[in-house]
């Protein structure tokens, strides 16, 4: 089974564990314990069903969305908004379902190497990168200095600072998938360094964990990030919608 099929199967398998396999069809509202207290809900369309993962406190409020027909992301956002939610955003989820493509990037003078989370010097470089980027960029890249991934790739500039960073965490959808993250220093953007370091990270990660599957998520409005994913050969799985309610 291809990676894209495995991704959809993982979504349905995890939803079935919550709502039961007999209830898995059409549009399903599935309470997610890890969303408790957030007031958030997100739609995950698959070819056979749409799973709406939500804060357990929202399950009753979102119950009218459930039904025998899978709803689109646009319909989910419209219906949730009518129920009092506000849109957080739309995101594209992609899976590396085919060969990894090597992106074109001129990295002459730069050095790609792994980052050691236990090394104070490397941690200082990550701190400098985080401080140079916006809070939103750091959040989107999930760069948490107190909870670093064991495999990290970085492109080091001639100045010694990090030009681009790539890492991953087990996806909340299914632990067999890695949810990729990339962050490029503002001074080095639009040079395809992000695509380069993600490519090197995937190669390094596969060397240590060959059974991992790669998942790339980004906002639909982020043209650069979408182009990065496409240049590496990621296959579009779906566009998800995310909303938040006041609890």
C-alpha positions, -999 to +999 in steps of 0.1 A: +000+000+000+014+034-010+022+061+016-009+082+006-032+052+012-015+046+045-020+081+055-057+080+049-059+046+065-041+060+096-067+088+099-096+064+097-079+038+120-074+064+147-109+078+143-123+043+146-105+038+179-126+067+192-160+064+176-160+027+168-156+011+133-193+008+128-198+045+130-170+053+106-185+066+074-196+099+058-187+127+082-176+117+117-170+140+147-142+125+168-133+140+202-095+142+206-081+143+242-050+162+232-073+191+221-090+194+254-093+230+265-083+244+231-117+250+217-103+238+183-116+215+156-101+204+123-115+186+093-095+157+077-112+147+044-103+112+030-117+095-001-143+076+020-150+098+051-143+132+066-130+131+102-136+162+123-112+160+152-122+183+180-119+194+216-140+169+235-161+198+249-172+206+213-184+171+204-221+179+212-220+213+195-205+198+163-228+168+163-250+184+135-221+182+111-220+144+113-239+125+086-237+099+059-219+121+034-183+133+037-182+171+037-156+192+021-133+215+040-151+245+027-184+231+039-169+223+073-156+258+077-189+273+066-209+250+089-186+255+119-187+293+114-225+292+114-222+274+148-201+302+162-165+292+153-139+315+139-115+303+112-079+297+123-068+287+088-066+262+060-036+239+056-023+216+029-012+181+040+012+163+017+028+128+019+061+117+004+044+090-017+071+087-044+109+092-048+124+121-029+136+148-053+168+167-048+161+205-050+184+229-068+201+253-044+235+270-045+250+263-011+286+271-019+303+282+013+276+267+035+279+235+055+250+211+062+254+191+094+234+175+122+226+195+153+232+178+187+204+188+211+227+180+240+255+203+228+253+238+244+269+254+214+243+239+190+215+249+214+228+285+213+227+284+175+191+273+176+183+300+202+198+326+178+177+313+149+145+314+170+152+350+181+158+361+145+125+347+133+089+358+141+070+341+168+045+328+142+074+313+122+088+296+152+054+282+162+048+269+127+082+252+127+074+238+162+109+248+174+108+241+211+142+244+227+129+224+257+117+195+236+140+190+206+139+162+181+168+138+183+175+142+146+180+177+134+196+190+102+210+225+098+226+245+070+254+266+086+263+299+070+299+311+066+292+334+096+286+304+117+248+310+122+221+286+111+207+296+077+180+269+077+168+242+101+148+210+096+134+185+121+103+163+126+081+149+153+058+119+152+025+131+137-006+134+159-024+116+131-003+084+134+030+078+151+044+060+121+044+094+102+070+121+108+055+157+107+083+177+091+093+212+102+115+237+085+127+272+095+149+295+075+167+326+089+151+358+075+185+368+060+187+337+039+152+333+025+143+329-011+174+309-019+159+274-016+179+267+015+147+253+032+142+227+005+179+218+006+179+212+044+146+193+044+160+170+017+192+164+038+171+158+069+149+132+052+180+113+040+195+114+075+163+105+092+158+075+069+192+063+077+183+060+114+146+052+111+140+036+076+103+027+083+092+063+089+067+080+066+071+117+058+042+142+062+045+178+052+019+204+064+018+241+057-008+269+054-025+271+020-015+308+018+022+301+024+033+300-013+070+294-004+063+264+018+040+249-007+066+253-034+092+237-012+070+206-007+063+203-044+100+206-053+108+177-030+081+154-046+055+155-019+020+144-031-010+165-020-033+145+003-059+171+012-067+206+024-078+207+060-097+234+078-091+246+114-115+266+135-118+276+171-148+281+194-150+302+226-155+277+254 
